[in-house]
Amino acid sequence: MDAPIDFRSDTVTQPTAEMREAMAAAEVGDDVYGEDPTVNRLQRRAAELTGKQAGLFVASGTMGNLTAILTHAGRGDEAIVGADAHTILWEAGGMAALGGIVPHLLPTDDRGRMDPQAVEAAVREDDPHLPRSRLVLLENSYGARDGHPLPAAYAAAVRRVAARHDLAVHLDGARLFNAAIALGVSAAELTRDVDSVTFCLSKGLCAPVGSVLCGTEAFIGRARRVRKQLGGGMRQAGVLAAAGLVALERMIGRLADDHRRARRLAEGLAAVPGVLLRPDRVLTNIIFFRLAADAGVDAATLARRLRDELGVLVGAHGDELRAVTHAWIGDADVSALVEGVAAVLADGA
């Protein structure tokens, strides 16, 4: 049986042949002692690309975000964050469960932005009855809003509020390089006004494992202790970092291909009767779409039939479907999904 065409997420990407070769040949040491040369090279390169002083290799984006949050804030402190941010919806409540940090949820607009005036209004006064506002959490690209890339001006506006109230700003940049490519700017421009940033190596960049947390030397020094507390000391991690180095040198520029295919996919799906989708919202590699009430099938049924009848995998969450383009999705795969959705909807239940 042929391998499925997998649009569920860019997390399903597998390492390239060059990555596998680099992993096999990686020079390693004990990273907990700071002695893994390949990890050290990855951390330095990540810091350079984000315009920060230092980096810390972690097992996942969730670990990177949690490490940053626990480094910036402590028990009883408060983090101001978008109500549909990844750190709230998809990270198992880690900041509260493991850090005792209280999330202060704010609405986001149709691009994933909190109103900076609302952020300022959310800052607590100095009152012993209240949690202490310590941190603002941002995300770019914004996953819950079609992977929308947010311009540097947004982070700068939040930074001005944070500076007035002595708050730290952390960016969940899981798909940071998707945002940078879509906006035609460097990653460092998008991270200029945040204190720390995490980005994933294992999504569109195709590495098998890992993320990097970047910030000042002092911040990363403190974060290293938190990473240890979370079980993130991975010893000879150079075999993983080697793939990450290839990702940073070879895979960033090609993200534009994923964006091009996502736009083509969005335009194709939007032309299918019964599909509800705005192609103009697709600027990176994530497509969300719904089905009209008279489509004849629901989202779960469409996803099941695409899988069982055509070997095409998409995500289905409630009444919404998601498709994500990545390095293992080609032009023919885009056509297969569009044609598959059209065939199932034409056939009905």
N, C-alpha and C positions, 0 to 999 in steps of 0.2 A: 504494500500500500504506500502511495506517495506520502511524503511529509505534508502536514496541513499548511495552508497559507495562513499565517498567524498575525492578525491585526490587533490582538487583545492589548498589547502594550509594547513599547520599545524595550522593556525589561527582558523580553524573550530573545533578544539578540545573543548570538554566540561569538566567542572570540575568533578573530581572523587567523589565517595561517601564520601571518607575521607575529601576531600576539602569542600564539602557541610556541613558536620558535623562541621568542624572547623569554617566555616563561621557563622553557626547558633549559635555557642557557643562563638564567639570571644568577648574578652574584648575590649571595645572601649573607646575613648575619642576624644577630638577635636584636630585633627592633625595640624591644622593651628597654634594652640598654642603649638604644640609639645607634646601634652598630650595623644596621642593614643598609649597605650603600645604595641599593636600588630603591628602597623606600625613601631614603634621604634625597635622592635625585628627584623622585616623583614629588615629594613635598616642596622642594625648592622650585621646581617648574610650575607647580600649581600656584604657589605664592606669586611668582612672576606674572602669570597670566591674569591673576585677579588683583594685582597691584597691592598685595599685602606683604608683610614682613616674613611670615612663616606659614607652614602648612602642617597638617596632621592627618595621616592616612587612617581611615576608619572602615569598618566592615560594610556599612550601608549608609544611605542618606538619612534614615531614621536615627541611626546611632550618631551621625554627625550633627543633626539638628538637636537631639537630646543633649549631647555633650556640650554644645554651644549654650543651650538654654540653662543647663545646670551650672555652667561656668559663669554666666552673666548674672544669675539670680539664685536666691536661696529659698528655703521653706518660708511660706507666708508672703513671699513677694508675688507680684502680679505681672503678667505679660499681656500686652495689648495686641490683639491678633484678629485677622479677618475670620468671620464666622464659618466660612467654607474653605479655610486654608488647609493644606495637607497636614500641617502639624496638629490640627484639631480633629480632622475627620479620619485620618488614615494612619495615625501613629500610636494607636492603642492607649491614648490618654497618658502617655509617658511623663509629660511634664508634671502632671498632677499626681500620678500614681507613684512615681519614683522620686520626684523632686519636691512635692508639696507646693508647687507653684500654681497660682490661681490664674486661669485664662480669663481675660476680659474681652468678650467677643463683640466685634463691631461689624456692621453690614459692609459689604463691598458692592461696588458698582458693576456694570456689565463687563468690565475689563479686569476685575479683581482688585480694585483700588479702594482702600479705606480713605475717607475724607480726612485730610490732615487736620481740619478744624475739629472733627469728631475725635481724632486721636488726642488732640490737646485737651478737649473737654473730658476725655476719659481718665486723664491723669489724676490720681487721688491727691487730696490735700493731706498735709501732715497731721494725721489724727490716729491715736493708738487704737481706735476701733476698726480701722480700715487696713486692708493689705497695702503694701508699699509698691507703687508703680516703679518698675525697674527696667522694663524691656519692651521693645516693639518688634514684632515678628512680621517680616515681609516675605513675599514669594515671587519668583520670576524665572521662567514663565509661569503663569497662573493656571494650574491644572484644571480647576473647576470652571474656568471661563475659557474653554476652547484652547487652552495653552497659550493665552494671549501674552505677547511680550510687552513688558512695561518699560517705558523710557526712563533714562537716568533722572529726568526732572522729577519724577514721582518720588524716588528715593531721596532726592535732595530736599524736597518739600517736607518729607517726614523727618529727615535729619535735622532741619531747622527747629521743628517742634521738640524733638528729642534733646537737642542741645540746650534748649531753654529750661528743661526739667531734669537734666542729668540722667537721661535714659540711654541705655545701649540699644543698638539696632542690629538685629541678625537677619540675614537673608537666606531663606531656603531656595537655593539656586539649583535644584535638582537638574533642571534643563536650562541652566544658565547660558550655555553656548548656543542652544537653539534660539534663545531670546536675542543674543548678540548678533548671530547671523541674520535673523529676520529683520533686525533694526539697522544692520549695516554698521555696527560699532564694535569696539573691543569689549571683551568681558570686563576688563578693568574699569571701563567707563561706567558700566552698570553697577559695579561694586564700590565705586569711589566713596559713596556717602554712607556705607554701612560699616559697622565695627567688625563683623564676622560674616562669613559666607560658607555654605556647604554646597558642593556640586557633585553630581553622580558621574562615575566612570562607566557604570553598568547599564545605562539606558541607551540613548542614541550613539554614544561613543563606543559601544560594543565590548568593553572589557567585561570579564566574567563576574567580577566582584569589586565592590569598593566605592568609596567616596573620599573626598578630601575636604577638611575643614581648614579655613584660612583666616588669619587675623594678625594681630601684633605678636611679637616675640613673647611678651609678657602674658598675653591672653592664651597663646598656644601652650606655654609652660603650665598654666593652670589647667587648661583643657586636657593635657596629657594625663594628669592625675584623675580627672573625671572619666576619661576613656578607660583607665585601668579599673576604676570602680564598676564600670559597666561591663567588664569582661572583654575589653577590646584590645588587650595586649596580645598580638598575634605572632610574636617571635619571628621566625624566618619568613616574613611576609613579602619578601622581595619577589617571590615567584608570582604573587598577585600584582604587586606594584609594577613589574615589568610590562604586563599587559596594559596597565594604566598609562605608562609612558608612551607606548605605541599609540594608544588612544588619543593622547594630547597632541602628538606630532602628526598623526595621519588621518584622524577621523573628524576633526572639527569642521574643516572646510566642506566636507561632503554632506553635512547636515542640510545644506541648501537643496540637495536632491530630494531629501525626505520632505521638505517643505513644498517643493514643486509637485511631488506626487500627491501630497495631501490636498493641495488646491485642486489638482485634476480629479482626485477622488470626490472631493466635496462638490465640484461642479457636476460630475457624473451622477452622483446620488441625488442631488437637488432636482435633476431632470426626470427622475423616476416618479411616476404618479404614486401618491401615497406617502412619500418621504417628505418630512418637514426639516429643512436645513437652510441656513444662510451661509453660502460659500464665502461671502465677504468677511466673515468672522474667522476664517481659517488662515492664520498667518504663520503658524509653525507646523507641527507634525501631528496634531490632535484634532479629530473630527468628532463632534457629538451630533446625533440626529435622533429624531423621534418619528413615529408613524402617525398618520392621520387616523381619526376615529373610524373612518370607513375603509381602512386599509385591508381589512379582512383577517389580519393576524396581529398578535401583540409582539412586543419586543422580545420576550423570552422565546416565543415560538419561532420568530424569524432567526434568532441566533442559533436555536437548536437545529432548524432545518438547513441553514447554511453549513453548520458543522457536519451533520449526518449525511446530507445529500451531496454536498459539494466540497467538503473538506476545507472550508473557510471559517476561521475563528474570529469572532468579534466579541466585545464586551457588552453585557446587558445588565443594566442596573435600574430596576423599576421599569419605568416607561421610556427610558433613554438608552440608546446604544452608543458605543464608542469604538472608533477605529483609529489606530495609531500607525503611522508609517515609520519605517526604520530601514537599516542597511540591508535587511534580508527581504524587503518588499520591493519588487520591480514593477515596471510598467504593466506587464502582463497580469500581475497579481491585482493591481488596481482595477484593471478591466474585469477580472474574474469576480471581484466583489460587487462591482456595479451591476454586472450582468446577472449575478446570483441573486441580489436583492430584487432586481426587476422580475426575474423568473418566479421567485417565491411569491411576490406580491401579485403578480398576474395570475398565479395559480390559486391564491387565497388559502384559506384554512384547509 
